[in-house]
Amino acid sequence: MSAIPNDYVANLEPYEPGRPIPDVAREHGLDPSQIAKLASNENPLGASPRALQAIRDSLAHTHLYPDGAGLALRDAIAQTHGLTRDHVVLGCGSNEIIEFCYHAYTQPGKGRVLASAYAFAVYGLMARLFNVPFEEVPDRDFQHDLAGFAARLQNDVRLVFLASPNNPTGTRIPNAELTAFVEKFPAGPLLVIDEAYYEFISEPPPTIQWVKQGRPIVVLRTFSKAQGLAGLRIGYGLAHPDIAAVLQKSRQPFNTSAPAQAAALASLADQEHVRTTLALTYAGRDRLHSFLKKLGLRFIPGTANFVMVEVGDGDAVFLALQKRGLIVRPLRSYRLPTWIRISIGTPEQMARLEEILPQIIPTQK
């Protein structure tokens, strides 16, 4: 007899990541060096040179377990934000902090979790994995409807996820709206504010101040995007020490590797690399906006390092671009089959997109 899994796990549709370059190269007989990946909102400049050196230096100690508490990195993160070490929880990417929140604040079959209709897929995936009722709040033209969230905040709500900027739509919540929502947020549930892309927005909201005030929130941050460490899987959560202590109990020992901790620590000290990344992103985003306007395509103006574009048949456009060495992200899994998401790449990569996309789109309309 075979073991019988929980049906809510066995029937789960796993997360669909962007296609890796080697896989696409093999499938279409392409040179991997000539493929541009504009699918996963990664940093096209790569990691900071300081981070790369820190990784190399850490390899000499690969036979030793990493610092399980991540003390040096947590201290550096805390100092950056004017917090204490006890406010900081490290994760294998900020995704793992989401999992900690489910472990600590939900129970199978009980309560509800709220998120926007077109929000990061992992929020709902975790709810199904933990067998927790999950409720989507309809968007307002791809914007978070905070009034809709407020209307659903009953006593049974355990977690509320807000992402700003939001993936995959690229929209952000205006500071005044978010502030009003946070100030009226009730006792009981935990508010998770996902700021994986916060470096890319001007005038970010005062989320760190809300943490200092002891509000029932967790702020998610990552080193995957602006710092270019996506392959190392390192992120963190910021919360009042009482909340952070509970989340710490939810994590596995040694959940972040020594190279990841070393690289993240070095990245914090290299703000010049972040500034260069932001400058490239802003220029590339403006260029993409202008290009899409010339093509007459509907798009949602991005506030992070990607833009969501309506192309008619998202899967067909995705496949046609992929055959030509450009990987973008189709959004059928987000119930947006006519849309794709395009990450901002280097000027050379964006020029290739501008050359190839007009050859494909007319046949898809």
Secondary structure as UniProt FT lines:
FT   HELIX           7..10
FT   HELIX           21..28
FT   HELIX           32..34
FT   STRAND          36..37
FT   TURN            44..45
FT   HELIX           49..58
FT   HELIX           59..61
FT   TURN            62..63
FT   TURN            68..69
FT   HELIX           71..81
FT   HELIX           85..87
FT   STRAND          88..91
FT   HELIX           94..105
FT   TURN            108..109
FT   STRAND          112..116
FT   TURN            117..118
FT   HELIX           121..129
FT   TURN            130..131
FT   STRAND          134..137
FT   TURN            141..142
FT   HELIX           146..151
FT   TURN            155..156
FT   STRAND          157..163
FT   TURN            167..169
FT   HELIX           175..183
FT   STRAND          190..194
FT   TURN            196..197
FT   HELIX           198..200
FT   HELIX           207..212
FT   TURN            213..214
FT   STRAND          217..222
FT   TURN            226..227
FT   HELIX           230..232
FT   STRAND          235..239
FT   HELIX           241..250
FT   TURN            253..254
FT   HELIX           258..268
FT   HELIX           271..295
FT   STRAND          299..300
FT   STRAND          306..310
FT   HELIX           314..323
FT   TURN            324..325
FT   STRAND          326..327
FT   STRAND          329..330
FT   HELIX           332..334
FT   TURN            337..338
FT   STRAND          339..343
FT   HELIX           347..360
FT   HELIX           361..363
//
